[in-house]
Amino acid sequence: MKWWIKQWFGKSDEPAHLKSGRWGEQLAVRFLKKKRYKIIGQRVRVGKRDELDIIAEHGGVLVFVEVKTRKNEDFGRPISAVNKAKRHRLSRAAVGYLKRQKPPPDYFRFDVVEVIGEPDMEPPKIRHIENAFQLGAAYKLWW
């Protein structure tokens, strides 16, 4: 669809679940900034297929943040979607990112931010799970 058609008619090619995810990421960034996290990057592409939602720094620790947004908790907590396969992909992306850092950070961790709610509804519930999981066993660091 041409950009002017979207602008003229107000239509978007983006599916609703992606809009919801972006909304959740924006809330997570604001939430982390209030907790004095320094945001280094958002939606950071690492390689062809890996992406890190948020990369932040807090107290000398590099933090890779995965954001999970859900309308409600009818089917469980959002963190339950960070399964073994997702942790593997996040570990691969983090190692790819770390390989580019000169000098490498002394410490890093993986956090998950859960956002429960919808835009235009009552205020969302936000939970921050620090050190939610460890680097996948398949990945070795060189320092």
N, C-alpha and C positions, 0 to 999 in steps of 0.2 A: 504494500500500500504506500502510496506517495506521501511524503511528509505533509504536504499542504492539505491532502484529504483528511488526514488525522487531525490537523490543526483546525480545519474548517468544520468538520463534523464532530470533533471531540472523541473520535474512536481511537482505541489503542489495540495493538496487536498482542500485547502482553497478557498471558493468562492470569486469572484471578489468584491462583496459588503463588505465582511469582510476585504479584503486587503485594500480597500479604507478607511474603518473605522479606521484601524490601522495606516494608513498613516496620516489621519486627526488627530488622537490622538497624534502622534509624533510631528506634527506641532504645535498642541495646547500646548504641554508641552514646546517646545522651546519658543513659544510666551509668555507663562506665566512666564518662567524663565527670559526672557528679562525684564518683568515687575516686577521683584524681588519677585515673588511668590516662596515659598519653596515647592517643590513637596514631599509629604509624601508617596503617593502610586499611582500606575496606575493599572487599571483593577482589583480593589479590590473586591474579592468575599465576600459577606455577606450572609450567609445561602446558601441554595441549589439553589435558583433561582435568586438571586439579585446580581448585580454588579454595582460598581461605577467606572466611567471612570477614573477620576482623583480626588485625595484628595490632597489639598494644604493648605498652611497657608500663610496669608498675613496680616500684621499689627495686629497680635493678634487674627485674625478671622480664624476659620476653614472653608475652602471653598470646597464644593462638586461641581465638575465641570462635566457637561454632554457635550459631544462633538458630534456635528451633522455635518456630511460631506456629501456634495452633489456636483455633477458635475457642476450643474448650478442652477439657480433659476426659471426655466421655470414653476415649479409647486408650487412656493411660497418659502418663506424663510425657512431655515432649522429649525429654532426655532419652527415653526408651528407643527413639529413632536413631540414636547414635550407637548403632550395633557394631559388631565385630568388623564387618565390611567397611562401614563408614569410618571407624577408627583407623583402619588400615589406610584408607584413602587420605585421611587427614594427616596421618603420620608420614606418608609418602610426600605430601605437599609440604609439610613442615621441614622435612629433611632437604627437599629441593630448595626451599627458601634459605635454610641455614647454610647450605653449601655456598651461597652467594655472599654471605656476610663476612666482612673483613674488619676487625677480628670477629670471630664467632662469640656469641653471648656466653657468659658464664653459666647462666641458668635460663631455663625455659619451662613452660608448662602448657597444658591444654585445659581450657575452661569451656563451659557450656552456659549460655544464657537462654533461659526459657521465657518466651513471651506468650501469655495466654490472653486472648481477647481479639477484638476486631476494630478496625478503624470506625469512627463515628458511633461507637458504643461507649459503655461506661469505661472508666480507666482500666487499662490492662494490668494483669498481674505479671510481675517480672521477678524471676529468680536467677541468681548468679551462683553457679556451682563451680567453685575454684578447684583446680587440680582434678578435674573430672575423670581423667584417664591418663595412662602413661604412654610413652612412645611405643609403637608396635615392636614386638620382639624381633621381627624380621629386619629391623633397621638398626644399624650400628653407626655410632658417631665416632669421628676420627680424633677428637680432642679429649 
